[in-house]
Amino acid sequence: MKRFSLMSLALVFALVSCGGGTQYRDASQDKGSREWGPKEIKMTVNKMVTSMHRFLKDEYKKPAFIEVRNFRNKTSEHIDTKMLTDEISTNLIQKRIKFIDQSLTADAVAEMEKGMTGMIDPESAIPVGMLKSPNFFLTGDIRDNVRTVGGKSLQYIVVTMQLIDLRTNVVEWQDRQEFLKATSKGKISF
């Protein structure tokens, strides 16, 4: 009985250790799937970064301070919009476009106030008046339309992004990325 238990345990261990595993792949080589994934993210990021950078450098030609605001998922599936906007902002920052992060403003103001009390060495105190305000909000949304045609599920996805000038509320730049995904409906069998 003890021998049977040891053999069973060894068999289970062998199956578990041989059956699993993690494989890493290049996200840019993703072929796409039924769900929103790396292919859609990469295509959207490439298009939006190229288009927005061209607008800011060739047409706007002034320092831009962008804050990401209200990027919404209005599709029928879960899409992490923060992942998309983070990748866009990372790519633009690498191209020397500035982004504003308001999440630490209260902490920065508290440090400035401490510096004004005289408790902080004046050489290292944060000076008042150095914070930057955004001159653009980056907004947008992802929408889809899903329908069935000829036994295939068709999902039309549109990602729209805008740069809105905060002084005027004018949409200064806008672009979109479209996807039309056709997926065969699987047959149920027993």
C-alpha positions in Angstrom: 0.0 0.0 0.0 2.9 2.3 0.9 4.6 1.5 -2.4 1.3 2.2 -4.3 1.0 5.6 -2.6 4.6 6.5 -3.4 4.2 5.5 -7.1 0.9 7.5 -7.3 2.6 10.5 -5.8 5.5 10.2 -8.2 3.2 9.9 -11.1 1.2 13.0 -10.1 4.4 15.0 -9.6 5.7 13.9 -13.0 2.5 14.9 -14.7 2.4 18.3 -13.0 6.0 19.1 -13.7 5.9 18.1 -17.3 2.4 19.4 -18.2 2.7 23.1 -17.4 5.1 25.8 -18.0 5.2 29.3 -19.1 6.3 30.5 -22.5 7.1 34.1 -23.3 6.3 35.5 -26.8 7.0 38.8 -28.5 3.8 40.9 -28.1 4.4 42.6 -31.4 4.1 39.2 -33.2 0.7 38.4 -31.7 -1.7 37.2 -34.4 -4.8 38.4 -32.7 -7.7 36.7 -31.0 -11.4 37.0 -30.3 -10.7 39.3 -27.3 -8.9 42.7 -27.2 -5.2 41.9 -26.8 -1.6 42.8 -27.7 -2.2 43.1 -31.4 -4.9 45.8 -31.0 -2.9 47.6 -28.3 0.3 47.7 -30.4 -1.5 48.9 -33.5 -3.4 51.6 -31.6 -0.3 52.8 -29.8 1.8 53.0 -33.0 -0.8 54.9 -34.8 -1.7 57.3 -32.0 1.9 58.0 -31.0 3.0 58.7 -34.6 0.0 60.9 -35.3 0.0 62.9 -32.0 3.8 63.4 -32.1 3.6 64.7 -35.7 0.9 67.2 -34.7 2.8 68.4 -31.6 6.1 68.8 -33.4 5.0 70.0 -36.9 1.8 71.9 -36.2 1.5 73.0 -32.5 5.3 73.7 -32.2 5.0 74.9 -28.5 5.7 73.1 -25.3 2.9 70.7 -24.6 2.0 69.5 -21.1 -0.6 66.7 -21.4 -2.7 65.1 -18.8 -4.6 61.8 -19.5 -8.2 62.2 -18.5 -11.4 60.2 -19.0 -10.4 57.5 -21.5 -13.4 55.2 -21.5 -14.2 51.7 -22.5 -17.6 51.6 -24.1 -17.3 48.1 -25.6 -19.0 44.9 -24.7 -15.8 43.4 -23.4 -13.3 44.2 -20.6 -10.5 46.4 -21.8 -7.9 47.9 -19.5 -7.8 51.4 -20.8 -5.0 52.4 -18.4 -2.7 49.9 -20.1 -3.3 51.6 -23.4 -2.9 55.1 -22.2 0.2 54.2 -20.2 1.9 52.7 -23.3 1.0 55.8 -25.3 2.3 58.2 -22.7 5.5 56.2 -22.3 6.2 56.3 -26.0 5.5 60.0 -26.2 7.7 60.7 -23.1 10.5 58.9 -24.8 10.0 61.3 -27.7 10.4 64.2 -25.2 6.6 65.1 -24.9 5.8 66.1 -21.3 2.9 64.7 -19.3 1.4 66.1 -16.1 0.6 63.7 -13.2 -1.7 65.5 -10.8 -1.8 62.6 -8.3 1.1 64.0 -6.3 0.2 67.7 -6.3 -1.1 67.7 -2.7 2.2 66.1 -1.6 4.3 68.7 -3.6 2.3 71.6 -2.1 2.9 70.2 1.4 6.6 70.0 0.8 6.6 73.6 -0.5 4.7 74.7 2.6 7.3 73.0 4.8 10.0 74.8 2.9 8.4 78.2 3.6 8.4 77.5 7.4 12.2 77.6 7.6 12.4 74.1 8.9 13.9 72.8 5.6 17.4 73.8 4.3 16.7 76.6 1.7 19.1 74.9 -0.7 16.9 71.7 -0.9 13.5 73.3 -0.3 11.1 73.1 -3.2 10.5 76.6 -4.6 6.9 77.9 -5.0 5.7 78.5 -8.5 7.4 75.6 -10.3 4.5 73.3 -10.8 3.2 73.0 -14.4 -0.5 73.0 -15.4 -1.6 70.9 -18.4 -2.4 72.7 -21.6 -4.0 69.6 -23.1 -6.2 66.8 -21.8 -5.8 63.5 -23.7 -9.3 61.9 -23.8 -11.1 59.4 -25.9 -12.9 56.1 -25.9 -13.1 52.6 -27.3 -16.5 51.6 -28.8 -17.6 48.5 -30.6 -20.5 47.1 -32.7 -20.9 43.3 -32.6 -23.1 41.4 -35.1 -23.5 38.0 -36.7 -23.2 37.6 -40.5 -23.1 34.3 -42.2 -22.2 32.3 -39.1 -19.4 34.6 -38.1 -19.3 37.1 -35.3 -18.1 40.5 -36.6 -16.8 43.0 -34.1 -16.1 46.5 -35.4 -13.9 48.3 -32.8 -13.1 52.1 -33.0 -10.5 53.7 -30.7 -10.8 57.5 -30.8 -8.4 59.9 -29.1 -8.4 63.6 -28.8 -6.1 66.4 -27.5 -8.3 69.2 -26.0 -6.8 72.6 -25.5 -7.8 73.6 -21.9 -7.7 77.4 -22.6 -10.3 77.1 -25.4 -11.9 73.7 -25.1 -11.1 73.2 -28.7 -10.2 69.7 -30.0 -6.8 70.4 -31.5 -6.0 66.9 -32.5 -8.0 63.7 -33.0 -7.3 60.4 -34.6 -8.8 56.9 -34.7 -7.8 53.3 -35.1 -10.3 50.8 -36.5 -10.5 47.0 -36.3 -12.9 44.6 -37.9 -12.6 41.2 -36.3 -14.4 38.2 -37.8 -14.6 35.1 -35.6 -16.1 31.8 -36.6 -18.7 30.7 -34.1 -17.8 27.3 -32.6 -20.2 24.5 -33.0 -21.4 22.8 -29.8 -20.9 19.1 -29.7 -21.5 16.4 -27.1 
